[in-house]
Amino acid sequence: MPRQPKPYLRKQTNSWYCSIGGRQISLGKEQEAAFEKFYELMGDREQIASELCTLYELSQAYLDWCESNRSPATYNLHLHYLKSFIGATGRRMRPSQLRVHHVVKWHEGLGVGSTTQGNAVSIVQRMLNWAVEQEYLKRNPIKGMRKPKQLRREVFYTREQWKEIRKHATGEFCDLLDFLYLTGCRPLEARTIEARHLHDDLVIFPTNEAKGEREARVIYLVPPAKSILDRLAKQQPDGVLFRNSRGRPWTKDAIKCRLTRISSKVGFRVIAYGARHSWATHALSEGGVDPISVAHLMGHRDTTMVSRVYSHLSRNTHFLREQARRAVSQAQDLEADTSNS
C-alpha cells in the first residue's frame, strides 16, 4: 500500500514541504499554516494541479497554443513579453506563489511607457486566463489586477496640417500616406495589402488575415485610393504593394522613422495612426457620416471606439456651432408641427 503524503520539515531551508506525484510543494515556514495548506491541497485535487506546474511550464504550453492558433505577429509579441516575465519571476515560481507585486515590479522595470506596460500585463493575464480555461489552473492568481493606464492617442490633423505633412513626404512614401488618409484603414492593413486582396473597388482580407480573425475585413476604396492600388498592383503582382525606393515592404519602424523626420520639419507630432483618426474625425464632423457607418468603414464591430473620436470634435468649434444650430432647428420644426396639428 503506497504511503500517504504528509508535510515534512527541511532543515536546510527551515520550511515545510510535501511530495505529491513526485514533485515537492512548498507549504511555507510556519507549521500550523503549512498543515492547513496541506489539508486544503489534499481536499482539492484541482489546486494540486496548479501547485505541480510552474509559470514557465504554463508559458511554454500557452506559446505552443498561440503558435498554432494565432498570427505570427501575435505569437512573436507574446513570446517577447512572456520570456521577459519568466526571466523576472524565475522558472521555478508556481502560479500559487505569484502576487500582484511580482507583476508590478516586472512591468515597471521594462523601461517603456504606460501604454506598452499595460499591453505587456494584458499578455500575462491572457496566459493565465487561458490556463484556467484549459484547466491547468483553478483560478487566475492576479485576476482583477489594476493595469497601467492606457494613454489614448489623441492625434489628428486639420486639413491645413495634413497639407504640411504631405508637402514634406517624398518618393514612394507619398502613396502610403495618401492611401491612409483616403481610407482611414489601419497602418498594418495598408502595409500588408497584396494584389490578391483587390476586388474592384474593395480590399478584402479573409478572416484568417483580418484583425481578431472573427470576420473578413473590407476596405472601401474611393477613386483616388483605387487608382493608387491599381497602379501598384501592375508594378507588383506578387507580394505586398506598398514598398520603398529599394523595393522593400514598408515596416513599422521604417514608417516611424520617416514620420519622425517629418515631425521635426512641421513642428508637431506626426504618427501613422493620426491619418486614421483624422479620417474618422473629418467623416463625422465635415462629412456628416453617422457613427455606425464610420465604425464599419474603419473595421470596428461596434461604435465604442468611434465614440471616443468625438473627443476630437470638441476642438472643432465650427462643427459644434453647426450641431447647436441643427438642434434648435429640429426643435423648432417639431414645435411647429405640433402647433399645426
C-alpha positions in Angstrom: 0.0 0.0 0.0 1.5 3.3 -1.0 2.5 5.8 1.7 0.2 8.8 2.0 1.9 12.1 1.6 2.4 14.3 4.7 4.2 17.5 5.5 7.9 17.4 6.4 10.4 20.0 7.5 13.5 20.7 5.5 16.1 21.9 8.0 18.3 23.4 5.3 15.6 26.0 4.5 13.6 25.7 7.7 10.5 25.3 5.5 7.7 22.8 5.3 7.1 20.7 2.2 5.0 17.8 0.9 5.6 15.5 -2.1 2.8 14.7 -4.4 3.2 13.0 -7.8 7.0 13.0 -7.3 7.1 16.8 -7.0 7.9 18.9 -4.0 5.4 21.5 -3.0 6.4 24.3 -0.6 4.0 24.8 2.3 5.8 27.7 3.9 7.8 28.2 7.1 5.0 28.3 9.7 4.0 24.8 10.8 0.4 25.5 11.5 -0.1 27.3 8.2 1.8 24.6 6.4 -0.5 21.9 7.7 -3.6 23.9 6.8 -2.4 24.4 3.3 -1.5 20.6 3.1 -5.1 19.6 4.1 -6.5 22.2 1.7 -4.5 20.7 -1.1 -5.5 17.1 -0.3 -9.1 18.1 -0.3 -8.9 19.9 -3.7 -7.2 18.0 -6.4 -7.6 20.9 -8.9 -5.4 23.0 -6.6 -2.8 20.3 -6.6 -2.5 20.5 -10.4 -1.8 24.2 -10.1 0.9 23.5 -7.5 2.6 21.0 -9.6 3.2 23.2 -12.6 5.4 26.3 -12.9 4.7 29.6 -14.6 7.5 28.7 -17.0 5.8 25.4 -17.9 2.5 27.3 -18.4 4.1 29.9 -20.6 5.5 27.1 -22.9 2.2 25.4 -23.2 0.4 28.7 -23.9 3.0 29.8 -26.5 2.6 26.4 -28.3 -1.1 27.1 -28.4 -0.5 30.7 -29.7 1.8 29.4 -32.4 -0.9 27.1 -33.7 -3.9 29.4 -33.2 -2.7 33.0 -33.6 -0.9 35.0 -36.2 2.9 35.0 -36.3 2.9 38.7 -35.2 0.8 37.9 -32.1 2.9 34.9 -31.3 6.1 36.9 -31.5 4.7 39.7 -29.4 3.6 37.2 -26.7 6.9 35.3 -26.8 8.8 38.6 -26.3 6.9 39.7 -23.2 6.4 36.2 -21.6 10.1 35.5 -22.0 10.8 38.8 -20.2 8.2 37.9 -17.5 9.6 34.5 -16.8 13.1 36.0 -16.7 11.9 38.3 -13.9 9.9 35.8 -11.8 12.2 32.8 -12.4 11.5 29.4 -13.9 10.6 27.8 -10.5 7.8 30.1 -9.4 4.4 28.4 -9.3 1.1 30.2 -10.1 0.0 29.9 -6.5 3.1 31.9 -5.5 2.5 34.7 -8.0 1.5 38.0 -6.4 0.5 41.3 -7.9 3.7 43.0 -6.7 5.7 40.5 -8.7 4.0 41.7 -11.9 4.2 45.3 -10.9 7.9 45.1 -10.3 8.4 43.4 -13.7 6.3 45.8 -15.9 7.7 48.9 -14.2 11.2 47.7 -15.0 10.6 47.2 -18.7 11.7 50.8 -19.5 8.7 51.5 -21.7 5.7 53.8 -21.5 2.5 53.3 -19.5 0.5 52.0 -22.5 3.1 49.4 -23.5 3.3 48.3 -19.9 -0.4 47.8 -19.9 -0.2 45.7 -23.0 2.5 43.6 -21.5 0.4 42.9 -18.4 -2.5 42.0 -20.6 -0.4 39.3 -22.2 0.4 37.8 -18.9 -3.3 38.0 -17.9 -4.3 36.2 -21.2 -1.9 33.4 -20.5 -3.3 32.9 -17.0 -6.9 33.1 -18.2 -6.1 30.6 -20.9 -4.6 28.3 -18.3 -7.9 28.5 -16.3 -9.9 27.7 -19.5 -7.7 24.7 -20.2 -8.0 23.6 -16.5 -4.3 23.9 -15.8 -5.3 26.3 -13.0 -8.4 26.7 -10.9 -8.1 30.5 -10.9 -6.1 33.4 -12.2 -3.8 34.4 -9.3 -3.7 38.1 -10.4 -7.4 38.4 -11.6 -8.6 41.9 -11.1 -5.1 43.4 -11.0 -5.1 47.1 -12.0 -3.1 47.6 -15.1 -1.0 50.7 -16.0 -3.1 53.4 -17.5 -3.6 53.2 -21.3 -2.8 56.6 -22.8 -5.1 57.4 -25.6 -3.6 58.6 -28.9 -5.3 61.9 -29.3 -3.5 62.8 -32.5 -5.5 64.0 -35.5 -4.7 66.6 -38.2 -6.6 69.5 -39.7 -6.8 69.9 -43.5 -4.0 72.5 -43.3 -1.8 70.3 -41.1 -2.1 67.4 -43.5 -1.1 69.6 -46.4 2.1 70.5 -44.4 2.7 66.8 -43.7 2.2 65.8 -47.3 4.5 68.6 -48.6 7.4 67.0 -46.8 6.8 63.4 -47.9 8.8 62.2 -50.8 9.0 59.3 -53.2 7.1 56.1 -52.7 6.1 57.2 -49.2 3.6 59.6 -50.7 1.4 56.7 -51.9 1.3 55.1 -48.5 0.4 58.4 -46.7 -2.3 59.2 -49.3 -3.8 55.8 -49.0 -4.0 56.0 -45.2 -5.6 59.4 -45.4 -8.1 58.5 -48.1 -9.3 55.2 -46.5 -8.9 55.5 -42.7 -7.5 52.0 -42.7 -5.0 50.7 -40.1 -1.4 51.2 -41.0 -0.8 47.5 -40.6 -3.6 46.8 -43.1 -2.0 49.2 -45.7 1.4 47.6 -45.2 0.1 44.1 -45.9 -2.2 44.7 -48.9 -1.4 42.5 -51.9 -2.8 42.3 -55.4 -4.8 39.2 -54.4 -6.8 41.3 -51.9 -8.1 43.6 -54.6 -11.7 43.1 -55.8 -12.6 46.0 -58.0 -13.2 48.9 -55.5 -12.8 46.8 -52.4 -9.8 45.4 -50.5 -10.8 42.2 -48.8 -8.7 40.5 -46.1 -10.0 37.0 -45.5 -11.0 36.1 -41.9 -7.7 34.4 -41.1 -5.8 37.6 -42.2 -8.1 40.1 -40.6 -7.6 41.7 -37.1 -9.2 39.4 -34.5 -9.8 36.7 -37.1 -13.5 36.9 -36.5 -14.7 38.1 -39.9 -13.3 39.3 -43.2 -12.1 42.9 -43.2 -13.4 45.0 -46.1 -11.8 48.4 -47.1 -13.9 50.5 -49.4 -11.9 52.4 -52.0 -12.7 55.9 -53.1 -11.5 56.5 -56.7 -8.1 58.1 -55.8 -7.3 55.2 -53.4 -8.3 52.6 -56.0 -6.1 54.4 -58.6 -3.1 54.1 -56.3 -3.6 50.3 -55.7 -4.4 49.6 -59.4 -1.1 51.2 -60.4 0.9 49.4 -57.7 -0.7 46.1 -58.5 0.6 46.3 -62.1 4.1 47.0 -60.8 3.9 44.4 -58.1 1.6 41.5 -59.0 3.0 39.3 -56.1 3.7 40.3 -52.5 2.8 43.5 -50.7 2.0 46.6 -52.8 3.4 49.4 -50.7 7.3 49.4 -51.0 10.1 51.8 -50.5 12.5 53.0 -53.2 14.6 49.8 -52.8 11.6 47.6 -53.5 11.3 46.5 -49.9 8.0 46.4 -48.0 7.4 49.2 -45.5 8.0 48.2 -41.9 6.5 49.7 -38.8 9.9 51.1 -37.8 10.7 52.5 -41.3 7.4 54.4 -41.3 8.1 55.7 -37.9 11.5 57.0 -38.9 10.0 58.8 -41.9 7.3 60.4 -39.8 9.8 61.4 -37.1 11.8 63.3 -39.7 8.6 65.0 -41.0 7.6 65.9 -37.4 10.8 67.8 -37.0 10.0 69.8 -40.1 6.4 70.6 -39.5 6.8 71.3 -35.8 4.2 68.9 -34.4 4.0 65.1 -33.8 3.2 63.0 -36.8 2.2 59.4 -36.5 0.7 56.9 -38.9 -2.5 56.4 -36.8 -3.0 60.2 -37.0 -4.2 59.7 -40.6 -6.8 57.1 -39.4 -8.0 59.4 -36.6 -8.2 62.3 -39.0 -10.3 60.4 -41.5 -12.8 59.4 -38.7 -12.9 63.0 -37.4 -13.5 64.6 -40.8 -16.1 61.9 -41.7 -18.1 62.7 -38.5 -17.7 66.4 -38.4 -17.4 67.6 -42.0 -18.8 64.7 -43.9 -21.9 64.1 -41.7 -21.4 60.4 -41.8 -23.2 58.6 -39.0 -21.1 56.8 -36.3 -22.4 53.3 -37.2 -21.2 53.7 -40.8 -17.9 55.2 -39.7 -17.3 52.2 -37.3 -18.0 49.7 -40.1 -15.8 51.5 -42.6 -13.0 51.5 -40.1 -13.3 47.8 -39.4 -14.9 48.0 -35.9 -17.6 45.7 -34.7 -19.4 48.5 -32.8 -19.3 52.2 -32.2 -17.3 52.1 -28.9 -14.1 53.3 -30.5 -15.8 55.8 -32.7 -17.5 57.4 -29.7 -14.0 58.3 -28.5 -13.3 60.2 -31.7 -16.0 62.7 -30.7 -13.5 64.0 -28.1 -11.5 65.4 -31.0 -14.6 67.3 -32.2 -14.5 69.5 -29.1 -11.7 71.3 -30.9 -13.8 71.9 -33.9 -15.9 75.0 -33.0 -17.5 75.3 -36.4 -18.8 71.7 -36.1 -20.2 72.4 -32.6 -21.9 75.6 -33.7 -23.5 73.8 -36.7 -24.7 71.0 -34.4 -26.2 73.5 -32.0 -28.0 75.2 -34.9 -29.4 71.9 -36.1 -30.6 71.0 -32.6 -32.5 74.3 -32.3 -33.8 74.0 -35.9 -35.2 70.5 -35.3 -36.8 71.6 -32.0 -38.5 74.5 -33.8 -39.7 72.2 -36.6 -41.2 69.8 -34.1 -42.9 72.7 -32.2 -44.4 74.0 -35.5 -45.7 70.5 -36.5 -47.3 70.2 -33.0 -49.0 73.6 -33.3 -50.3 72.8 -36.8 -51.8 69.6 -35.7 
